């Protein structure tokens, strides 16, 4: 009889019907592919070029909001910002790599030097004129 009394007391202490906790959303789909565009770029030292990355799942749907890591293979030639903007530092060729979710793609970046085509002298200064054309 005491057990029944405790059971009734325990049930009476409940504030209402049992409500299960909310179900967590499903985990995001895994990354199946990463694509950097353009796959190659040529720029003059001191200039920038934006690269973009497209991340897709196994069905080909674009995945957004995934953190992407950008890396330059040779930071003496070019550096890349966290948003994929490449800055040419010195002439040469390097690879810029974007990775996320265990997948990666890269682009080849060629940096050309600034070519000076004329030098003008004045009474108090000298100026070099650059012809920023890709060689």
N, CA, C and O atoms as CSV, one atom per row, in Angstrom:
chain,resi,resn,atom,element,x,y,z
A,1,UNK,N,N,0.802,-1.174,0.000
A,1,UNK,CA,C,0.000,0.000,0.000
A,1,UNK,C,C,0.866,1.268,0.000
A,1,UNK,O,O,0.518,2.274,-0.618
A,2,UNK,N,N,2.005,1.194,0.711
A,2,UNK,CA,C,2.892,2.354,0.721
A,2,UNK,C,C,3.446,2.640,-0.671
A,2,UNK,O,O,3.620,3.798,-1.051
A,3,UNK,N,N,3.722,1.584,-1.426
A,3,UNK,CA,C,4.251,1.779,-2.784
A,3,UNK,C,C,3.233,2.497,-3.659
A,3,UNK,O,O,3.594,3.370,-4.449
A,4,UNK,N,N,1.996,2.142,-3.523
A,4,UNK,CA,C,0.957,2.787,-4.329
A,4,UNK,C,C,0.858,4.262,-3.935
A,4,UNK,O,O,0.672,5.127,-4.792
A,5,UNK,N,N,0.979,4.540,-2.660
A,5,UNK,CA,C,0.910,5.927,-2.210
A,5,UNK,C,C,2.076,6.740,-2.784
A,5,UNK,O,O,1.881,7.870,-3.231
A,6,UNK,N,N,3.273,6.177,-2.772
A,6,UNK,CA,C,4.436,6.884,-3.345
A,6,UNK,C,C,4.275,7.081,-4.853
A,6,UNK,O,O,4.639,8.128,-5.388
A,7,UNK,N,N,3.737,6.084,-5.528
A,7,UNK,CA,C,3.518,6.189,-6.961
A,7,UNK,C,C,2.529,7.303,-7.248
A,7,UNK,O,O,2.750,8.106,-8.154
A,8,UNK,N,N,1.447,7.364,-6.496
A,8,UNK,CA,C,0.449,8.414,-6.706
A,8,UNK,C,C,1.067,9.780,-6.400
A,8,UNK,O,O,0.820,10.746,-7.120
A,9,UNK,N,N,1.856,9.862,-5.355
A,9,UNK,CA,C,2.512,11.113,-4.997
A,9,UNK,C,C,3.489,11.534,-6.087
A,9,UNK,O,O,3.548,12.712,-6.442
A,10,UNK,N,N,4.249,10.595,-6.618
A,10,UNK,CA,C,5.217,10.901,-7.682
A,10,UNK,C,C,4.499,11.370,-8.938
A,10,UNK,O,O,4.939,12.329,-9.572
A,11,UNK,N,N,3.415,10.724,-9.308
A,11,UNK,CA,C,2.667,11.127,-10.491
A,11,UNK,C,C,2.006,12.486,-10.282
A,11,UNK,O,O,1.918,13.285,-11.214
A,12,UNK,N,N,1.554,12.742,-9.089
A,12,UNK,CA,C,0.904,14.024,-8.806
A,12,UNK,C,C,1.916,15.164,-8.861
A,12,UNK,O,O,1.538,16.302,-9.140
A,13,UNK,N,N,3.180,14.887,-8.603
A,13,UNK,CA,C,4.209,15.928,-8.614
A,13,UNK,C,C,4.539,16.382,-10.035
A,13,UNK,O,O,5.095,17.466,-10.211
A,14,UNK,N,N,4.215,15.593,-11.040
A,14,UNK,CA,C,4.485,15.977,-12.428
A,14,UNK,C,C,3.621,17.174,-12.788
A,14,UNK,O,O,2.465,17.257,-12.374
A,15,UNK,N,N,4.169,18.085,-13.546
A,15,UNK,CA,C,3.458,19.303,-13.892
A,15,UNK,C,C,2.586,19.160,-15.123
A,15,UNK,O,O,1.773,20.042,-15.401
A,16,UNK,N,N,2.725,18.118,-15.839
A,16,UNK,CA,C,1.918,17.954,-17.041
A,16,UNK,C,C,2.335,16.709,-17.772
A,16,UNK,O,O,3.143,15.918,-17.286
A,17,UNK,N,N,1.768,16.545,-18.958
A,17,UNK,CA,C,2.117,15.344,-19.721
A,17,UNK,C,C,3.569,15.407,-20.190
A,17,UNK,O,O,4.149,16.485,-20.319
A,18,UNK,N,N,4.132,14.252,-20.436
A,18,UNK,CA,C,5.519,14.162,-20.904
A,18,UNK,C,C,5.613,14.731,-22.315
A,18,UNK,O,O,4.861,14.339,-23.207
A,19,UNK,N,N,6.547,15.659,-22.504
A,19,UNK,CA,C,6.812,16.248,-23.820
A,19,UNK,C,C,8.249,15.905,-24.167
A,19,UNK,O,O,9.178,16.330,-23.480
A,20,UNK,N,N,8.432,15.137,-25.230
A,20,UNK,CA,C,9.809,14.770,-25.587
A,20,UNK,C,C,10.588,15.993,-26.056
A,20,UNK,O,O,9.996,16.946,-26.563
A,21,UNK,N,N,11.904,15.976,-25.891
A,21,UNK,CA,C,12.713,17.116,-26.353
A,21,UNK,C,C,12.642,17.205,-27.879
A,21,UNK,O,O,12.405,16.203,-28.554
A,22,UNK,N,N,12.849,18.402,-28.411
A,22,UNK,CA,C,12.797,18.551,-29.870
A,22,UNK,C,C,13.878,17.701,-30.541
A,22,UNK,O,O,14.963,17.493,-29.999
A,23,UNK,N,N,13.548,17.231,-31.713
A,23,UNK,CA,C,14.478,16.412,-32.490
A,23,UNK,C,C,15.493,17.334,-33.160
A,23,UNK,O,O,15.128,18.351,-33.750
A,24,UNK,N,N,16.749,16.974,-33.065
A,24,UNK,CA,C,17.810,17.754,-33.706
A,24,UNK,C,C,17.674,17.654,-35.214
A,24,UNK,O,O,17.250,16.623,-35.735
A,25,UNK,N,N,18.031,18.723,-35.919
A,25,UNK,CA,C,18.005,18.639,-37.378
A,25,UNK,C,C,19.049,17.637,-37.854
A,25,UNK,O,O,20.028,17.376,-37.155
A,26,UNK,N,N,18.843,17.082,-39.031
A,26,UNK,CA,C,19.838,16.123,-39.534
A,26,UNK,C,C,21.164,16.830,-39.790
A,26,UNK,O,O,21.181,18.035,-40.044
A,27,UNK,N,N,22.264,16.105,-39.727
A,27,UNK,CA,C,23.563,16.738,-40.000
A,27,UNK,C,C,23.615,17.189,-41.459
A,27,UNK,O,O,22.957,16.600,-42.316
A,28,UNK,N,N,24.396,18.231,-41.739
A,28,UNK,CA,C,24.507,18.682,-43.124
A,28,UNK,C,C,25.142,17.595,-43.983
A,28,UNK,O,O,25.932,16.792,-43.488
A,29,UNK,N,N,24.798,17.569,-45.263
A,29,UNK,CA,C,25.386,16.547,-46.130
A,29,UNK,C,C,26.894,16.739,-46.253
A,29,UNK,O,O,27.383,17.867,-46.201
A,30,UNK,N,N,27.624,15.653,-46.413
A,30,UNK,CA,C,29.082,15.785,-46.538
A,30,UNK,C,C,29.476,16.387,-47.886
A,30,UNK,O,O,28.737,16.307,-48.867
A,31,UNK,N,N,30.647,16.983,-47.900
A,31,UNK,CA,C,31.206,17.560,-49.122
A,31,UNK,C,C,31.647,16.429,-50.043
A,31,UNK,O,O,32.314,15.486,-49.617
A,32,UNK,N,N,31.261,16.540,-51.318
A,32,UNK,CA,C,31.674,15.545,-52.309
A,32,UNK,C,C,32.666,16.130,-53.310
A,32,UNK,O,O,33.490,15.403,-53.866
A,33,UNK,N,N,32.589,17.454,-53.542
A,33,UNK,CA,C,33.523,18.060,-54.494
A,33,UNK,C,C,33.733,19.531,-54.184
A,33,UNK,O,O,32.873,20.202,-53.613
A,34,UNK,N,N,34.915,20.014,-54.583
A,34,UNK,CA,C,35.299,21.410,-54.440
A,34,UNK,C,C,35.836,21.845,-55.795
A,34,UNK,O,O,36.633,21.137,-56.411
A,35,UNK,N,N,35.393,23.024,-56.260
A,35,UNK,CA,C,35.844,23.523,-57.563
A,35,UNK,C,C,36.251,24.981,-57.426
A,35,UNK,O,O,35.464,25.810,-56.971
A,36,UNK,N,N,37.502,25.299,-57.827
A,36,UNK,CA,C,38.002,26.671,-57.820
A,36,UNK,C,C,37.881,27.230,-59.235
A,36,UNK,O,O,38.200,26.549,-60.209
A,37,UNK,N,N,37.420,28.470,-59.338
A,37,UNK,CA,C,37.309,29.125,-60.643
A,37,UNK,C,C,37.872,30.544,-60.523
A,37,UNK,O,O,37.679,31.200,-59.499
A,38,UNK,N,N,38.555,31.012,-61.542
A,38,UNK,CA,C,38.995,30.250,-62.703
A,38,UNK,C,C,40.100,29.272,-62.319
A,38,UNK,O,O,40.706,29.397,-61.255
A,39,UNK,N,N,40.359,28.299,-63.190
A,39,UNK,CA,C,41.382,27.297,-62.868
A,39,UNK,C,C,42.799,27.814,-63.097
A,39,UNK,O,O,43.771,27.181,-62.686
A,40,UNK,N,N,42.911,28.979,-63.762
A,40,UNK,CA,C,44.215,29.638,-63.905
A,40,UNK,C,C,43.991,31.133,-64.077
A,40,UNK,O,O,42.943,31.576,-64.547
A,41,UNK,N,N,45.001,31.894,-63.687
A,41,UNK,CA,C,44.917,33.353,-63.804
A,41,UNK,C,C,46.323,33.904,-63.962
A,41,UNK,O,O,47.290,33.349,-63.439
A,42,UNK,N,N,46.418,35.014,-64.697
A,42,UNK,CA,C,47.679,35.730,-64.855
A,42,UNK,C,C,47.450,37.157,-64.394
A,42,UNK,O,O,46.482,37.803,-64.796
A,43,UNK,N,N,48.342,37.643,-63.552
A,43,UNK,CA,C,48.221,39.007,-63.082
A,43,UNK,C,C,49.591,39.637,-62.951
A,43,UNK,O,O,50.613,38.952,-62.926
A,44,UNK,N,N,49.590,40.947,-62.867
A,44,UNK,CA,C,50.822,41.711,-62.729
A,44,UNK,C,C,51.120,41.877,-61.248
A,44,UNK,O,O,50.205,42.044,-60.441
A,45,UNK,N,N,52.381,41.833,-60.893
A,45,UNK,CA,C,52.775,42.012,-59.489
A,45,UNK,C,C,52.119,43.270,-58.940
A,45,UNK,O,O,52.192,44.336,-59.552
A,46,UNK,N,N,51.483,43.142,-57.791
A,46,UNK,CA,C,50.780,44.258,-57.169
A,46,UNK,C,C,49.285,44.252,-57.432
A,46,UNK,O,O,48.527,44.917,-56.724
A,47,UNK,N,N,48.853,43.510,-58.439
A,47,UNK,CA,C,47.424,43.426,-58.755
A,47,UNK,C,C,46.780,42.261,-58.005
A,47,UNK,O,O,47.468,41.406,-57.449
A,48,UNK,N,N,45.456,42.246,-58.002
A,48,UNK,CA,C,44.705,41.168,-57.359
A,48,UNK,C,C,43.752,40.522,-58.347
A,48,UNK,O,O,43.367,41.118,-59.353
A,49,UNK,N,N,43.387,39.301,-58.040
A,49,UNK,CA,C,42.371,38.587,-58.810
A,49,UNK,C,C,41.551,37.749,-57.816
A,49,UNK,O,O,42.122,37.043,-56.984
A,50,UNK,N,N,40.224,37.826,-57.901
A,50,UNK,CA,C,39.405,37.017,-56.993
A,50,UNK,C,C,39.216,35.605,-57.548
A,50,UNK,O,O,38.954,35.425,-58.737
A,51,UNK,N,N,39.352,34.620,-56.684
A,51,UNK,CA,C,39.018,33.248,-57.032
A,51,UNK,C,C,37.732,32.898,-56.285
A,51,UNK,O,O,37.485,33.408,-55.192
A,52,UNK,N,N,36.924,32.035,-56.872
A,52,UNK,CA,C,35.707,31.587,-56.201
A,52,UNK,C,C,35.775,30.077,-56.026
A,52,UNK,O,O,36.464,29.381,-56.772
A,53,UNK,N,N,35.056,29.589,-55.037
A,53,UNK,CA,C,35.019,28.153,-54.786
A,53,UNK,C,C,33.557,27.726,-54.750
A,53,UNK,O,O,32.710,28.405,-54.171
A,54,UNK,N,N,33.279,26.592,-55.378
A,54,UNK,CA,C,31.950,25.999,-55.339
A,54,UNK,C,C,32.073,24.644,-54.661
A,54,UNK,O,O,32.871,23.798,-55.064
A,55,UNK,N,N,31.263,24.455,-53.622
A,55,UNK,CA,C,31.279,23.211,-52.842
A,55,UNK,C,C,29.967,22.486,-53.121
A,55,UNK,O,O,28.894,23.084,-53.039
A,56,UNK,N,N,30.051,21.191,-53.453
A,56,UNK,CA,C,28.850,20.415,-53.791
A,56,UNK,C,C,28.781,19.129,-52.979
A,56,UNK,O,O,29.796,18.595,-52.532
A,57,UNK,N,N,27.554,18.649,-52.803
A,57,UNK,CA,C,27.363,17.346,-52.152
A,57,UNK,C,C,27.306,16.266,-53.234
A,57,UNK,O,O,27.488,16.563,-54.415
A,58,UNK,N,N,27.055,15.022,-52.840
A,58,UNK,CA,C,27.101,13.907,-53.788
A,58,UNK,C,C,26.001,13.968,-54.838
A,58,UNK,O,O,26.127,13.347,-55.893
A,59,UNK,N,N,24.916,14.710,-54.571
A,59,UNK,CA,C,23.857,14.836,-55.578
A,59,UNK,C,C,24.099,16.029,-56.499
A,59,UNK,O,O,23.320,16.268,-57.422
A,60,UNK,N,N,25.171,16.776,-56.255
A,60,UNK,CA,C,25.495,17.936,-57.089
A,60,UNK,C,C,24.931,19.237,-56.565
A,60,UNK,O,O,25.146,20.287,-57.171
A,61,UNK,N,N,24.211,19.195,-55.452
A,61,UNK,CA,C,23.648,20.419,-54.882
A,61,UNK,C,C,24.768,21.260,-54.271
A,61,UNK,O,O,25.680,20.733,-53.634
A,62,UNK,N,N,24.683,22.573,-54.475
A,62,UNK,CA,C,25.674,23.491,-53.930
A,62,UNK,C,C,25.484,23.587,-52.422
A,62,UNK,O,O,24.368,23.762,-51.934
A,63,UNK,N,N,26.585,23.471,-51.693
A,63,UNK,CA,C,26.587,23.607,-50.243
A,63,UNK,C,C,27.115,24.984,-49.898
A,63,UNK,O,O,28.161,25.396,-50.400
A,64,UNK,N,N,26.395,25.701,-49.042
A,64,UNK,CA,C,26.829,27.033,-48.640
A,64,UNK,C,C,27.197,27.032,-47.166
A,64,UNK,O,O,26.826,26.130,-46.415
A,65,UNK,N,N,27.928,28.049,-46.772
A,65,UNK,CA,C,28.274,28.212,-45.371
A,65,UNK,C,C,29.372,27.291,-44.872
A,65,UNK,O,O,29.600,27.217,-43.665
A,66,UNK,N,N,30.047,26.599,-45.746
A,66,UNK,CA,C,31.146,25.720,-45.333
A,66,UNK,C,C,32.421,26.539,-45.218
A,66,UNK,O,O,32.714,27.340,-46.105
A,67,UNK,N,N,33.182,26.359,-44.151
A,67,UNK,CA,C,34.452,27.090,-44.042
A,67,UNK,C,C,35.457,26.557,-45.066
A,67,UNK,O,O,35.656,25.349,-45.191
A,68,UNK,N,N,36.077,27.468,-45.783
A,68,UNK,CA,C,37.054,27.102,-46.816
A,68,UNK,C,C,38.417,27.629,-46.395
A,68,UNK,O,O,38.540,28.781,-45.978
A,69,UNK,N,N,39.435,26.792,-46.504
A,69,UNK,CA,C,40.810,27.192,-46.221
A,69,UNK,C,C,41.525,27.426,-47.544
A,69,UNK,O,O,41.548,26.552,-48.410
A,70,UNK,N,N,42.104,28.607,-47.691
A,70,UNK,CA,C,42.874,28.963,-48.891
A,70,UNK,C,C,44.353,28.924,-48.543
A,70,UNK,O,O,44.746,29.309,-47.443
A,71,UNK,N,N,45.176,28.458,-49.485
A,71,UNK,CA,C,46.609,28.329,-49.248
A,71,UNK,C,C,47.387,28.579,-50.532
A,71,UNK,O,O,47.038,28.049,-51.588
A,72,UNK,N,N,48.441,29.386,-50.442
A,72,UNK,CA,C,49.346,29.610,-51.565
A,72,UNK,C,C,50.548,28.698,-51.398
A,72,UNK,O,O,51.130,28.617,-50.316
A,73,UNK,N,N,50.919,28.010,-52.473
A,73,UNK,CA,C,52.085,27.120,-52.417
A,73,UNK,C,C,53.383,27.911,-52.329
A,73,UNK,O,O,54.377,27.402,-51.811
A,74,UNK,N,N,53.395,29.151,-52.828
A,74,UNK,CA,C,54.604,29.972,-52.785
A,74,UNK,C,C,54.207,31.409,-52.470
A,74,UNK,O,O,53.818,32.163,-53.362
A,75,UNK,N,N,54.308,31.782,-51.206
A,75,UNK,CA,C,53.892,33.120,-50.791
A,75,UNK,C,C,54.862,34.217,-51.236
A,75,UNK,O,O,54.578,35.402,-51.058
A,76,UNK,N,N,55.998,33.834,-51.810
A,76,UNK,CA,C,56.890,34.843,-52.387
A,76,UNK,C,C,56.384,35.284,-53.757
A,76,UNK,O,O,56.755,36.353,-54.243
A,77,UNK,N,N,55.540,34.468,-54.377
A,77,UNK,CA,C,54.957,34.787,-55.685
A,77,UNK,C,C,53.584,35.428,-55.513
A,77,UNK,O,O,53.305,36.465,-56.116
A,78,UNK,N,N,52.724,34.820,-54.693
A,78,UNK,CA,C,51.371,35.340,-54.488
A,78,UNK,C,C,50.848,34.885,-53.133
A,78,UNK,O,O,51.201,33.811,-52.647
A,79,UNK,N,N,50.003,35.714,-52.532
A,79,UNK,CA,C,49.326,35.362,-51.286
A,79,UNK,C,C,47.829,35.373,-51.557
A,79,UNK,O,O,47.360,35.996,-52.510
A,80,UNK,N,N,47.088,34.674,-50.704
A,80,UNK,CA,C,45.637,34.594,-50.889
A,80,UNK,C,C,44.951,34.920,-49.567
A,80,UNK,O,O,45.387,34.478,-48.504
A,81,UNK,N,N,43.882,35.693,-49.647
A,81,UNK,CA,C,43.136,36.099,-48.454
A,81,UNK,C,C,42.169,34.991,-48.045
A,81,UNK,O,O,41.944,34.054,-48.812
A,82,UNK,N,N,41.595,35.089,-46.848
A,82,UNK,CA,C,40.613,34.093,-46.422
A,82,UNK,C,C,39.365,34.038,-47.315
A,82,UNK,O,O,38.618,33.060,-47.276
A,83,UNK,N,N,39.142,35.080,-48.114
A,83,UNK,CA,C,37.988,35.083,-49.017
A,83,UNK,C,C,38.357,34.696,-50.447
A,83,UNK,O,O,37.498,34.729,-51.329
A,84,UNK,N,N,39.628,34.326,-50.697
A,84,UNK,CA,C,40.028,33.851,-52.018
A,84,UNK,C,C,40.568,34.902,-52.964
A,84,UNK,O,O,40.692,34.640,-54.161
A,85,UNK,N,N,40.895,36.089,-52.461
A,85,UNK,CA,C,41.467,37.133,-53.316
A,85,UNK,C,C,42.985,36.953,-53.335
A,85,UNK,O,O,43.635,36.949,-52.289
A,86,UNK,N,N,43.537,36.805,-54.538
A,86,UNK,CA,C,44.969,36.562,-54.717
A,86,UNK,C,C,45.671,37.885,-55.021
A,86,UNK,O,O,45.216,38.662,-55.860
A,87,UNK,N,N,46.784,38.132,-54.329
A,87,UNK,CA,C,47.613,39.313,-54.557
A,87,UNK,C,C,48.947,38.861,-55.114
A,87,UNK,O,O,49.660,38.079,-54.486
A,88,UNK,N,N,49.287,39.362,-56.309
A,88,UNK,CA,C,50.582,39.052,-56.901
A,88,UNK,C,C,51.684,39.783,-56.174
A,88,UNK,O,O,51.602,40.996,-55.982
A,89,UNK,N,N,52.720,39.059,-55.764
A,89,UNK,CA,C,53.836,39.657,-55.019
A,89,UNK,C,C,55.052,39.850,-55.913
A,89,UNK,O,O,55.595,40.951,-56.006
A,90,UNK,N,N,55.478,38.770,-56.572
A,90,UNK,CA,C,56.675,38.823,-57.413
A,90,UNK,C,C,56.483,37.858,-58.574
A,90,UNK,O,O,55.669,36.939,-58.492
A,91,UNK,N,N,57.223,38.061,-59.644
A,91,UNK,CA,C,57.028,37.230,-60.831
A,91,UNK,C,C,57.324,35.766,-60.528
A,91,UNK,O,O,58.245,35.431,-59.783
A,92,UNK,N,N,56.508,34.912,-61.133
A,92,UNK,CA,C,56.647,33.473,-60.948
A,92,UNK,C,C,55.296,32.792,-61.082
A,92,UNK,O,O,54.300,33.416,-61.449
A,93,UNK,N,N,55.280,31.512,-60.779
A,93,UNK,CA,C,54.062,30.705,-60.862
A,93,UNK,C,C,53.852,29.991,-59.534
A,93,UNK,O,O,54.799,29.480,-58.936
A,94,UNK,N,N,52.612,29.962,-59.082
A,94,UNK,CA,C,52.282,29.248,-57.863
A,94,UNK,C,C,50.914,28.606,-57.998
A,94,UNK,O,O,50.172,28.874,-58.943
A,95,UNK,N,N,50.601,27.767,-57.049
A,95,UNK,CA,C,49.299,27.110,-56.998
A,95,UNK,C,C,48.548,27.636,-55.780
A,95,UNK,O,O,49.096,27.707,-54.680
A,96,UNK,N,N,47.293,28.000,-55.992
A,96,UNK,CA,C,46.413,28.425,-54.906
A,96,UNK,C,C,45.411,27.295,-54.687
A,96,UNK,O,O,44.727,26.864,-55.616
A,97,UNK,N,N,45.337,26.821,-53.437
A,97,UNK,CA,C,44.509,25.658,-53.104
A,97,UNK,C,C,43.384,26.064,-52.166
A,97,UNK,O,O,43.595,26.809,-51.209
A,98,UNK,N,N,42.179,25.562,-52.452
A,98,UNK,CA,C,41.028,25.756,-51.570
A,98,UNK,C,C,40.591,24.385,-51.085
A,98,UNK,O,O,40.467,23.451,-51.878
A,99,UNK,N,N,40.355,24.260,-49.770
A,99,UNK,CA,C,39.951,22.961,-49.241
A,99,UNK,C,C,38.851,23.123,-48.201
A,99,UNK,O,O,38.796,24.113,-47.472
A,100,UNK,N,N,37.974,22.121,-48.153
A,100,UNK,CA,C,36.923,22.039,-47.145
A,100,UNK,C,C,36.377,20.620,-47.141
A,100,UNK,O,O,36.305,19.968,-48.182
A,101,UNK,N,N,36.002,20.161,-45.990
A,101,UNK,CA,C,35.370,18.852,-45.877
A,101,UNK,C,C,36.192,17.701,-46.406
A,101,UNK,O,O,35.631,16.702,-46.857
A,102,UNK,N,N,37.509,17.814,-46.363
A,102,UNK,CA,C,38.368,16.737,-46.839
A,102,UNK,C,C,38.565,16.706,-48.344
A,102,UNK,O,O,39.182,15.775,-48.862
A,103,UNK,N,N,38.061,17.695,-49.052
A,103,UNK,CA,C,38.228,17.784,-50.507
A,103,UNK,C,C,38.899,19.106,-50.853
A,103,UNK,O,O,38.820,20.069,-50.090
A,104,UNK,N,N,39.567,19.147,-52.020
A,104,UNK,CA,C,40.291,20.356,-52.412
A,104,UNK,C,C,40.348,20.482,-53.923
A,104,UNK,O,O,40.163,19.509,-54.654
A,105,UNK,N,N,40.609,21.697,-54.373
A,105,UNK,CA,C,40.876,21.982,-55.781
A,105,UNK,C,C,41.874,23.134,-55.790
A,105,UNK,O,O,42.074,23.803,-54.776
A,106,UNK,N,N,42.498,23.357,-56.941
A,106,UNK,CA,C,43.503,24.411,-57.000
A,106,UNK,C,C,43.445,25.151,-58.325
A,106,UNK,O,O,42.843,24.696,-59.297
A,107,UNK,N,N,44.087,26.296,-58.326
A,107,UNK,CA,C,44.225,27.115,-59.529
A,107,UNK,C,C,45.686,27.502,-59.661
A,107,UNK,O,O,46.377,27.719,-58.665
A,108,UNK,N,N,46.142,27.586,-60.886
A,108,UNK,CA,C,47.505,28.024,-61.168
A,108,UNK,C,C,47.495,29.531,-61.376
A,108,UNK,O,O,46.695,30.053,-62.152
A,109,UNK,N,N,48.385,30.227,-60.680
A,109,UNK,CA,C,48.473,31.678,-60.799
A,109,UNK,C,C,49.867,32.036,-61.289
A,109,UNK,O,O,50.875,31.626,-60.712
A,110,UNK,N,N,49.900,32.812,-62.367
A,110,UNK,CA,C,51.150,33.305,-62.933
A,110,UNK,C,C,51.203,34.800,-62.656
A,110,UNK,O,O,50.282,35.540,-63.002
A,111,UNK,N,N,52.288,35.236,-62.030
A,111,UNK,CA,C,52.486,36.655,-61.741
A,111,UNK,C,C,53.598,37.156,-62.642
A,111,UNK,O,O,54.689,36.586,-62.685
A,112,UNK,N,N,53.303,38.238,-63.367
A,112,UNK,CA,C,54.299,38.832,-64.259
A,112,UNK,C,C,54.818,40.116,-63.620
A,112,UNK,O,O,54.114,40.746,-62.830
A,113,UNK,N,N,56.042,40.506,-63.956
A,113,UNK,CA,C,56.591,41.733,-63.361
A,113,UNK,C,C,55.985,42.970,-64.009
A,113,UNK,O,O,55.419,42.904,-65.100
A,114,UNK,N,N,56.114,44.088,-63.322
A,114,UNK,CA,C,55.754,45.379,-63.903
A,114,UNK,C,C,56.846,45.724,-64.896
A,114,UNK,O,O,58.029,45.644,-64.568
A,115,UNK,N,N,56.464,46.108,-66.112
A,115,UNK,CA,C,57.435,46.446,-67.157
A,115,UNK,C,C,57.442,47.963,-67.329
A,115,UNK,O,O,56.421,48.561,-67.667
A,116,UNK,N,N,58.591,48.574,-67.095
A,116,UNK,CA,C,58.724,50.010,-67.281
A,116,UNK,C,C,59.157,50.267,-68.707
A,116,UNK,O,O,60.122,49.673,-69.189
A,117,UNK,N,N,58.432,51.168,-69.394
A,117,UNK,CA,C,58.706,51.415,-70.805
A,117,UNK,C,C,59.381,52.760,-71.059
A,117,UNK,O,O,59.951,52.979,-72.128
A,118,UNK,N,N,59.320,53.654,-70.083
A,118,UNK,CA,C,59.947,54.964,-70.297
A,118,UNK,C,C,60.334,55.543,-68.946
A,118,UNK,O,O,59.718,55.253,-67.920
A,119,UNK,N,N,61.354,56.355,-68.975
A,119,UNK,CA,C,61.761,57.084,-67.781
A,119,UNK,C,C,61.818,58.561,-68.152
A,119,UNK,O,O,62.488,58.953,-69.107
A,120,UNK,N,N,61.114,59.355,-67.393
A,120,UNK,CA,C,61.088,60.799,-67.642
A,120,UNK,C,C,61.815,61.501,-66.517
A,120,UNK,O,O,61.645,61.168,-65.344
A,121,UNK,N,N,62.627,62.473,-66.885
A,121,UNK,CA,C,63.322,63.231,-65.850
A,121,UNK,C,C,62.858,64.671,-65.896
A,121,UNK,O,O,62.613,65.226,-66.967
A,122,UNK,N,N,62.744,65.250,-64.761
A,122,UNK,CA,C,62.353,66.648,-64.665
A,122,UNK,C,C,63.419,67.413,-63.925
A,122,UNK,O,O,64.499,66.893,-63.644
A,123,UNK,N,N,63.111,68.635,-63.615
A,123,UNK,CA,C,64.080,69.484,-62.941
A,123,UNK,C,C,64.375,68.986,-61.530
A,123,UNK,O,O,65.501,69.126,-61.053
A,124,UNK,N,N,63.378,68.406,-60.852
A,124,UNK,CA,C,63.603,68.005,-59.469
A,124,UNK,C,C,63.281,66.543,-59.192
A,124,UNK,O,O,63.459,66.087,-58.063
A,125,UNK,N,N,62.817,65.797,-60.183
A,125,UNK,CA,C,62.458,64.398,-59.919
A,125,UNK,C,C,62.578,63.553,-61.178
A,125,UNK,O,O,62.736,64.075,-62.281
A,126,UNK,N,N,62.502,62.242,-60.995
A,126,UNK,CA,C,62.512,61.296,-62.099
A,126,UNK,C,C,61.314,60.364,-61.933
A,126,UNK,O,O,61.049,59.892,-60.828
A,127,UNK,N,N,60.597,60.099,-63.004
A,127,UNK,CA,C,59.428,59.212,-62.958
A,127,UNK,C,C,59.619,58.075,-63.949
A,127,UNK,O,O,60.136,58.284,-65.046
A,128,UNK,N,N,59.218,56.917,-63.580
A,128,UNK,CA,C,59.221,55.769,-64.487
A,128,UNK,C,C,57.779,55.492,-64.875
A,128,UNK,O,O,56.901,55.439,-64.014
A,129,UNK,N,N,57.534,55.316,-66.160
A,129,UNK,CA,C,56.197,55.024,-66.652
A,129,UNK,C,C,56.079,53.521,-66.852
A,129,UNK,O,O,56.896,52.912,-67.542
A,130,UNK,N,N,55.079,52.938,-66.257
A,130,UNK,CA,C,54.883,51.508,-66.373
A,130,UNK,C,C,53.871,51.194,-67.475
A,130,UNK,O,O,52.866,51.886,-67.633
A,131,UNK,N,N,54.154,50.157,-68.216
A,131,UNK,CA,C,53.218,49.641,-69.191
A,131,UNK,C,C,52.751,48.297,-68.663
A,131,UNK,O,O,53.378,47.276,-68.944
A,132,UNK,N,N,51.684,48.273,-67.920
A,132,UNK,CA,C,51.223,47.059,-67.250
A,132,UNK,C,C,50.470,46.159,-68.218
A,132,UNK,O,O,49.245,46.049,-68.164
A,133,UNK,N,N,51.208,45.532,-69.086
A,133,UNK,CA,C,50.644,44.566,-70.002
A,133,UNK,C,C,51.225,43.195,-69.654
A,133,UNK,O,O,52.370,43.083,-69.217
A,134,UNK,N,N,50.427,42.175,-69.852
A,134,UNK,CA,C,50.923,40.829,-69.607
A,134,UNK,C,C,51.877,40.438,-70.726
A,134,UNK,O,O,51.580,40.611,-71.908
A,135,UNK,N,N,53.010,39.916,-70.334
A,135,UNK,CA,C,54.012,39.507,-71.340
A,135,UNK,C,C,53.658,38.197,-71.959
A,135,UNK,O,O,54.387,37.705,-72.821
